[in-house]
Amino acid sequence: MRVLTWGLTAAVCLLSAPGTAGAVRAEDRDGAPHRAGLVFGDGGSSSRDARESARRAVPLERLAESDRRDVERILRNPTLYRRLPRETFTCDRELLEFSLEKPEVIVDLWRVLGISRLRLDRTGPGAWRMSDGWGTEGTLRVLHHERTALGGTLLLHGKGGYKGPLAPQPLTGSCLVLVRHGPSGQGAEGSDRHAMQVDAYLDADGVGLEIVTRTLQPLVCRSSASNLHEICQFMQALSDAAGENPEGVAILGSRLTNVDPRDGRTFASLARGVGHDASAVDPIAERKLPSKLAARWLPARQLEAEQIR
């Protein structure tokens, strides 16, 4: 599963989490990546109304002065703005909130499952260094995270660069990602259902501005929408798996080696809390769990090899 990142490159896709910092790109079962077309066709919007409502939702008054200046500059004249299509999905609320606060745990879980090359290394509270394995490197910071009874708001700021085949020369820039989420009724069997709205701004430096606006804008918008959808689908699959096989998901947490061990233990505890019957252990189901979770994104040959083990 390929991973690209919003704002750090003109090939951008979305950062993880409903709030986080990295995004997932699905592949066809034969291993070939989906191709983005030359028209948007993603159901999102770059309209003036969408951009203005997003600007009003950015909590400028709650930001530090230096952060507020950076945010206002991007909001004033971004290279590219896009409101991604609204996503709805089911997921245990505590598991989702944990993923928003600790996105490196989900990214490392993707590594364990073999569906991503992304690295997200925490450098401090609400700060990460990232590399997507495809030419994008940079840093990401949480500028604001508000959690309420009705959901939450997350504002992320990223800086970095891209060097690879999608651009004729290295690109640098920054991004701003506004993530809002809240309850959206009840899913099957009383599961928590959420709605996710993401507004993303890209501010490319120098020559990158022309490359993005003239060439890569449709690819950026369509890939970002696809990646957000895949992230939400993964969180739904992870929550479902924890409900059916809590101990198996908890064991996956013990394999997370690129995160703080305390966060791995918290993830395991949350998985056990989601489970319908945490005392039931099925060794065969546990062995098949990784391939089951990754099935949507692994190429067919790799998936078959995982299932034979």
DRENDO-1510 file (C-alpha; in Angstrom, 1 decimal, always signed):
<recs>
REC; n; res; u; v; w
REC; 1; MET; +0.0; +0.0; +0.0 .
REC; 2; ARG; +1.6; +3.2; -1.1 .
REC; 3; VAL; +1.8; +6.2; +1.1 .
REC; 4; LEU; +2.2; +9.9; -0.1 .
REC; 5; THR; +1.8; +13.0; +2.1 .
REC; 6; TRP; -0.2; +16.2; +1.9 .
REC; 7; GLY; +1.8; +19.4; +1.5 .
REC; 8; LEU; +5.3; +18.0; +1.6 .
REC; 9; THR; +5.2; +17.3; -2.1 .
REC; 10; ALA; +3.1; +18.1; -5.1 .
REC; 11; ALA; +2.3; +14.4; -5.4 .
REC; 12; VAL; +0.7; +14.8; -2.1 .
REC; 13; CYS; -1.9; +12.7; -0.4 .
REC; 14; LEU; -3.4; +13.0; +3.0 .
REC; 15; LEU; -1.8; +12.7; +6.4 .
REC; 16; SER; -3.1; +10.0; +8.5 .
REC; 17; ALA; -5.6; +10.3; +11.1 .
REC; 18; PRO; -8.4; +11.6; +11.0 .
REC; 19; GLY; -6.0; +13.6; +12.3 .
REC; 20; THR; -2.8; +12.4; +11.9 .
REC; 21; ALA; -0.1; +12.3; +9.6 .
REC; 22; GLY; +0.2; +9.9; +6.9 .
REC; 23; ALA; -2.1; +8.5; +4.2 .
REC; 24; VAL; -2.8; +5.3; +2.6 .
REC; 25; ARG; -3.0; +4.5; -1.1 .
REC; 26; ALA; -4.8; +1.3; -2.0 .
REC; 27; GLU; -3.5; -1.0; -4.7 .
REC; 28; ASP; -5.3; -3.3; -7.1 .
REC; 29; ARG; -5.2; -7.0; -6.2 .
REC; 30; ASP; -2.7; -7.6; -8.9 .
REC; 31; GLY; -0.4; -5.1; -7.3 .
REC; 32; ALA; -0.8; -2.2; -9.7 .
REC; 33; PRO; -1.5; +1.2; -8.1 .
REC; 34; HIS; -4.8; +2.9; -9.0 .
REC; 35; ARG; -4.2; +5.7; -11.5 .
REC; 36; ALA; -5.5; +9.2; -10.8 .
REC; 37; GLY; -7.2; +10.8; -13.8 .
REC; 38; LEU; -6.8; +14.3; -15.2 .
REC; 39; VAL; -10.1; +15.5; -13.8 .
REC; 40; PHE; -10.9; +15.7; -10.1 .
REC; 41; GLY; -14.0; +13.5; -9.9 .
REC; 42; ASP; -13.4; +13.0; -6.2 .
REC; 43; GLY; -16.6; +14.5; -4.8 .
REC; 44; GLY; -14.6; +17.2; -3.0 .
REC; 45; SER; -14.7; +21.0; -3.4 .
REC; 46; SER; -12.4; +24.0; -3.9 .
REC; 47; SER; -15.2; +26.5; -3.9 .
REC; 48; ARG; -15.1; +29.9; -2.3 .
REC; 49; ASP; -17.8; +28.9; +0.1 .
REC; 50; ALA; -16.0; +25.8; +1.3 .
REC; 51; ARG; -12.7; +27.7; +1.6 .
REC; 52; GLU; -14.4; +30.5; +3.6 .
REC; 53; SER; -16.2; +28.1; +6.0 .
REC; 54; ALA; -12.9; +26.2; +6.6 .
REC; 55; ARG; -11.1; +29.5; +7.3 .
REC; 56; ARG; -13.7; +30.3; +9.9 .
REC; 57; ALA; -13.3; +26.9; +11.5 .
REC; 58; VAL; -9.5; +27.4; +12.0 .
REC; 59; PRO; -9.0; +28.4; +15.7 .
REC; 60; LEU; -6.6; +31.3; +15.1 .
REC; 61; GLU; -7.3; +32.8; +18.5 .
REC; 62; ARG; -6.1; +29.7; +20.2 .
REC; 63; LEU; -2.7; +29.5; +18.4 .
REC; 64; ALA; +0.7; +30.8; +19.6 .
REC; 65; GLU; +1.6; +34.1; +17.8 .
REC; 66; SER; +4.3; +32.6; +15.6 .
REC; 67; ASP; +2.0; +29.7; +14.6 .
REC; 68; ARG; -0.9; +32.1; +13.9 .
REC; 69; ARG; +1.3; +34.1; +11.5 .
REC; 70; ASP; +2.3; +30.9; +9.6 .
REC; 71; VAL; -1.3; +29.8; +9.4 .
REC; 72; GLU; -2.7; +33.1; +8.3 .
REC; 73; ARG; -0.1; +33.3; +5.5 .
REC; 74; ILE; -1.2; +29.9; +4.2 .
REC; 75; LEU; -4.9; +30.7; +4.5 .
REC; 76; ARG; -4.5; +34.0; +2.7 .
REC; 77; ASN; -3.0; +32.7; -0.5 .
REC; 78; PRO; -2.4; +28.9; -0.7 .
REC; 79; THR; -1.1; +27.2; -3.8 .
REC; 80; LEU; -3.9; +24.7; -3.5 .
REC; 81; TYR; -7.0; +24.4; -1.3 .
REC; 82; ARG; -9.2; +21.3; -1.2 .
REC; 83; ARG; -12.1; +20.2; +0.9 .
REC; 84; LEU; -12.0; +16.4; +0.7 .
REC; 85; PRO; -15.2; +14.4; +0.4 .
REC; 86; ARG; -16.9; +13.8; +3.8 .
REC; 87; GLU; -16.3; +10.2; +5.0 .
REC; 88; THR; -18.5; +8.2; +7.4 .
REC; 89; PHE; -17.3; +5.0; +9.0 .
REC; 90; THR; -17.7; +2.9; +12.1 .
REC; 91; CYS; -14.9; +2.7; +14.7 .
REC; 92; ASP; -14.7; +2.4; +18.5 .
REC; 93; ARG; -14.4; +6.0; +19.7 .
REC; 94; GLU; -11.6; +5.5; +22.1 .
REC; 95; LEU; -9.6; +3.6; +19.5 .
REC; 96; LEU; -10.2; +6.5; +17.0 .
REC; 97; GLU; -9.2; +9.2; +19.6 .
REC; 98; PHE; -6.0; +7.3; +20.5 .
REC; 99; SER; -5.1; +7.1; +16.8 .
REC; 100; LEU; -5.6; +10.8; +16.4 .
REC; 101; GLU; -3.2; +11.5; +19.3 .
REC; 102; LYS; -0.7; +8.7; +18.5 .
REC; 103; PRO; -0.7; +8.4; +14.7 .
REC; 104; GLU; +2.7; +6.8; +14.8 .
REC; 105; VAL; +1.1; +3.7; +16.3 .
REC; 106; ILE; -1.2; +3.2; +13.3 .
REC; 107; VAL; +1.7; +3.9; +10.9 .
REC; 108; ASP; +3.9; +1.3; +12.7 .
REC; 109; LEU; +1.0; -1.2; +12.5 .
REC; 110; TRP; +0.9; -0.7; +8.7 .
REC; 111; ARG; +4.6; -1.6; +8.7 .
REC; 112; VAL; +3.9; -4.7; +10.7 .
REC; 113; LEU; +1.2; -5.7; +8.3 .
REC; 114; GLY; +3.5; -5.0; +5.3 .
REC; 115; ILE; +1.2; -2.4; +3.6 .
REC; 116; SER; +3.2; +0.8; +3.9 .
REC; 117; ARG; +6.7; +2.2; +3.8 .
REC; 118; LEU; +5.9; +5.3; +5.7 .
REC; 119; ARG; +7.9; +6.2; +8.8 .
REC; 120; LEU; +6.5; +8.5; +11.4 .
REC; 121; ASP; +8.9; +9.1; +14.3 .
REC; 122; ARG; +7.9; +11.3; +17.3 .
REC; 123; THR; +10.3; +14.1; +18.0 .
REC; 124; GLY; +8.4; +15.7; +20.9 .
REC; 125; PRO; +4.8; +16.3; +22.1 .
REC; 126; GLY; +2.6; +16.6; +19.0 .
REC; 127; ALA; +5.6; +16.6; +16.6 .
REC; 128; TRP; +7.0; +14.0; +14.2 .
REC; 129; ARG; +9.6; +13.5; +11.5 .
REC; 130; MET; +8.3; +11.6; +8.5 .
REC; 131; SER; +9.5; +9.8; +5.4 .
REC; 132; ASP; +7.1; +8.1; +3.0 .
REC; 133; GLY; +9.6; +5.8; +1.3 .
REC; 134; TRP; +8.8; +7.4; -2.1 .
REC; 135; GLY; +10.7; +10.6; -2.0 .
REC; 136; THR; +8.9; +12.7; +0.5 .
REC; 137; GLU; +10.5; +13.8; +3.8 .
REC; 138; GLY; +9.6; +16.4; +6.3 .
REC; 139; THR; +8.2; +17.3; +9.7 .
REC; 140; LEU; +4.7; +17.6; +11.1 .
REC; 141; ARG; +3.3; +19.4; +14.1 .
REC; 142; VAL; -0.1; +19.6; +15.9 .
REC; 143; LEU; -1.0; +23.2; +16.3 .
REC; 144; HIS; -4.3; +22.6; +18.0 .
REC; 145; HIS; -6.3; +19.5; +19.2 .
REC; 146; GLU; -9.7; +19.9; +20.7 .
REC; 147; ARG; -11.7; +17.0; +22.0 .
REC; 148; THR; -15.4; +17.4; +22.9 .
REC; 149; ALA; -18.4; +15.3; +23.7 .
REC; 150; LEU; -19.5; +15.8; +20.0 .
REC; 151; GLY; -16.1; +14.9; +18.4 .
REC; 152; GLY; -13.1; +17.0; +17.9 .
REC; 153; THR; -10.9; +19.4; +15.8 .
REC; 154; LEU; -7.3; +18.9; +14.8 .
REC; 155; LEU; -5.1; +21.4; +13.0 .
REC; 156; LEU; -1.8; +20.1; +11.6 .
REC; 157; HIS; +1.1; +22.0; +10.0 .
REC; 158; GLY; +3.8; +20.2; +7.9 .
REC; 159; LYS; +7.0; +21.3; +6.2 .
REC; 160; GLY; +9.2; +19.3; +3.9 .
REC; 161; GLY; +10.2; +18.3; +0.4 .
REC; 162; TYR; +9.8; +15.8; -2.4 .
REC; 163; LYS; +12.3; +14.4; -4.9 .
REC; 164; GLY; +11.2; +11.8; -7.3 .
REC; 165; PRO; +9.7; +10.9; -10.7 .
REC; 166; LEU; +6.5; +13.0; -10.3 .
REC; 167; ALA; +8.4; +16.3; -10.5 .
REC; 168; PRO; +11.2; +17.4; -12.8 .
REC; 169; GLN; +13.1; +18.9; -9.9 .
REC; 170; PRO; +13.0; +18.8; -6.1 .
REC; 171; LEU; +9.9; +20.5; -4.6 .
REC; 172; THR; +9.6; +22.1; -1.1 .
REC; 173; GLY; +6.7; +23.6; +0.7 .
REC; 174; SER; +4.3; +23.5; +3.6 .
REC; 175; CYS; +0.8; +22.3; +4.3 .
REC; 176; LEU; -2.1; +23.0; +6.7 .
REC; 177; VAL; -4.6; +20.2; +7.4 .
REC; 178; LEU; -7.9; +20.9; +9.3 .
REC; 179; VAL; -9.6; +17.7; +10.5 .
REC; 180; ARG; -13.1; +17.8; +12.1 .
REC; 181; HIS; -14.9; +14.7; +13.2 .
REC; 182; GLY; -18.0; +13.8; +15.2 .
REC; 183; PRO; -20.7; +11.2; +15.8 .
REC; 184; SER; -22.9; +10.2; +12.9 .
REC; 185; GLY; -25.5; +7.9; +14.4 .
REC; 186; GLN; -25.1; +4.3; +15.3 .
REC; 187; GLY; -23.7; +1.5; +13.1 .
REC; 188; ALA; -24.5; -2.2; +13.2 .
REC; 189; GLU; -24.9; -3.7; +16.6 .
REC; 190; GLY; -24.6; -0.3; +18.3 .
REC; 191; SER; -21.1; +0.4; +17.0 .
REC; 192; ASP; -19.9; +4.0; +17.0 .
REC; 193; ARG; -20.3; +5.8; +13.7 .
REC; 194; HIS; -18.3; +8.8; +12.8 .
REC; 195; ALA; -18.2; +11.5; +10.2 .
REC; 196; MET; -14.9; +13.0; +9.1 .
REC; 197; GLN; -14.3; +16.3; +7.2 .
REC; 198; VAL; -10.8; +17.3; +6.1 .
REC; 199; ASP; -9.8; +20.7; +4.6 .
REC; 200; ALA; -6.2; +20.8; +3.2 .
REC; 201; TYR; -4.0; +23.6; +2.1 .
REC; 202; LEU; -0.8; +23.3; +0.1 .
REC; 203; ASP; +1.8; +26.1; -0.1 .
REC; 204; ALA; +4.5; +25.2; -2.6 .
REC; 205; ASP; +7.8; +27.1; -2.8 .
REC; 206; GLY; +9.2; +28.7; -5.9 .
REC; 207; VAL; +9.0; +26.5; -9.0 .
REC; 208; GLY; +6.7; +24.1; -7.2 .
REC; 209; LEU; +3.9; +26.5; -7.4 .
REC; 210; GLU; +3.7; +26.3; -11.2 .
REC; 211; ILE; +4.2; +22.5; -11.2 .
REC; 212; VAL; +1.3; +22.0; -8.8 .
REC; 213; THR; -1.1; +24.4; -10.4 .
REC; 214; ARG; -0.4; +23.5; -14.0 .
REC; 215; THR; +0.3; +19.8; -13.8 .
REC; 216; LEU; -0.3; +18.0; -10.6 .
REC; 217; GLN; -3.4; +19.6; -9.1 .
REC; 218; PRO; -5.9; +16.9; -10.3 .
REC; 219; LEU; -3.6; +14.1; -9.1 .
REC; 220; VAL; -3.2; +15.7; -5.7 .
REC; 221; CYS; -6.9; +16.2; -5.2 .
REC; 222; ARG; -8.0; +12.8; -6.4 .
REC; 223; SER; -5.3; +10.9; -4.6 .
REC; 224; SER; -5.9; +12.7; -1.4 .
REC; 225; ALA; -9.6; +11.9; -1.5 .
REC; 226; SER; -8.8; +8.2; -2.2 .
REC; 227; ASN; -6.3; +8.1; +0.7 .
REC; 228; LEU; -8.7; +9.6; +3.2 .
REC; 229; HIS; -11.2; +7.0; +2.2 .
REC; 230; GLU; -8.7; +4.2; +2.6 .
REC; 231; ILE; -7.6; +5.4; +6.0 .
REC; 232; CYS; -11.2; +5.5; +7.3 .
REC; 233; GLN; -11.7; +2.0; +5.9 .
REC; 234; PHE; -8.6; +0.7; +7.7 .
REC; 235; MET; -9.8; +2.2; +11.0 .
REC; 236; GLN; -13.1; +0.5; +10.5 .
REC; 237; ALA; -11.5; -2.8; +9.7 .
REC; 238; LEU; -9.2; -2.5; +12.7 .
REC; 239; SER; -12.1; -1.7; +15.1 .
REC; 240; ASP; -14.1; -4.7; +13.7 .
REC; 241; ALA; -11.1; -7.0; +14.1 .
REC; 242; ALA; -10.7; -5.9; +17.7 .
REC; 243; GLY; -14.3; -6.6; +18.3 .
REC; 244; GLU; -14.1; -10.1; +16.9 .
REC; 245; ASN; -10.5; -11.0; +17.9 .
REC; 246; PRO; -9.3; -8.7; +20.7 .
REC; 247; GLU; -6.4; -10.8; +21.8 .
REC; 248; GLY; -5.1; -11.1; +18.2 .
REC; 249; VAL; -5.1; -7.3; +17.7 .
REC; 250; ALA; -3.5; -6.9; +21.1 .
REC; 251; ILE; -0.7; -9.3; +20.1 .
REC; 252; LEU; -0.2; -7.1; +17.0 .
REC; 253; GLY; +0.4; -4.2; +19.4 .
REC; 254; SER; +3.3; -6.1; +21.0 .
REC; 255; ARG; +5.0; -6.2; +17.6 .
REC; 256; LEU; +5.2; -2.4; +17.3 .
REC; 257; THR; +8.9; -1.6; +17.6 .
REC; 258; ASN; +9.0; +2.0; +16.3 .
REC; 259; VAL; +6.8; +3.5; +19.0 .
REC; 260; ASP; +7.0; +4.1; +22.7 .
REC; 261; PRO; +6.4; +0.7; +24.4 .
REC; 262; ARG; +3.8; +2.4; +26.7 .
REC; 263; ASP; +1.8; +3.4; +23.6 .
REC; 264; GLY; +2.0; -0.2; +22.3 .
REC; 265; ARG; +0.6; -1.4; +25.6 .
REC; 266; THR; -2.2; +1.2; +25.5 .
REC; 267; PHE; -3.1; +0.1; +22.0 .
REC; 268; ALA; -3.3; -3.5; +23.2 .
REC; 269; SER; -5.5; -2.5; +26.2 .
REC; 270; LEU; -7.9; -0.6; +23.9 .
REC; 271; ALA; -8.1; -3.6; +21.6 .
REC; 272; ARG; -9.1; -5.8; +24.5 .
REC; 273; GLY; -11.6; -3.2; +25.6 .
REC; 274; VAL; -13.3; -3.3; +22.2 .
REC; 275; GLY; -13.6; -7.1; +22.2 .
REC; 276; HIS; -16.9; -8.8; +22.6 .
REC; 277; ASP; -15.2; -11.7; +24.5 .
REC; 278; ALA; -11.6; -10.9; +25.4 .
REC; 279; SER; -11.3; -14.3; +27.2 .
REC; 280; ALA; -11.9; -16.3; +23.9 .
REC; 281; VAL; -8.6; -17.1; +22.1 .
REC; 282; ASP; -8.6; -18.8; +18.7 .
REC; 283; PRO; -5.0; -19.6; +17.7 .
REC; 284; ILE; -6.0; -20.1; +14.0 .
REC; 285; ALA; -7.9; -16.8; +13.9 .
REC; 286; GLU; -4.9; -15.0; +15.5 .
REC; 287; ARG; -2.5; -16.4; +12.9 .
REC; 288; LYS; -4.8; -15.3; +10.0 .
REC; 289; LEU; -5.5; -11.9; +11.5 .
REC; 290; PRO; -2.6; -10.0; +9.8 .
REC; 291; SER; -3.5; -11.1; +6.3 .
REC; 292; LYS; -7.2; -10.5; +7.0 .
REC; 293; LEU; -6.5; -6.9; +8.1 .
REC; 294; ALA; -4.2; -6.2; +5.2 .
REC; 295; ALA; -6.2; -8.0; +2.5 .
REC; 296; ARG; -7.6; -4.8; +1.0 .
REC; 297; TRP; -4.1; -3.4; +0.3 .
REC; 298; LEU; -1.8; -6.4; -0.3 .
REC; 299; PRO; -1.1; -7.6; -3.9 .
REC; 300; ALA; -2.7; -10.9; -4.6 .
REC; 301; ARG; +0.6; -12.9; -4.6 .
REC; 302; GLN; +1.7; -11.5; -1.3 .
REC; 303; LEU; -1.6; -12.1; +0.3 .
REC; 304; GLU; -1.6; -15.7; -0.8 .
REC; 305; ALA; +1.8; -16.2; +0.7 .
REC; 306; GLU; +0.7; -14.7; +4.0 .
REC; 307; GLN; -2.3; -17.0; +4.1 .
REC; 308; ILE; -0.3; -20.1; +3.5 .
REC; 309; ARG; +1.9; -19.5; +6.6 .
</recs>
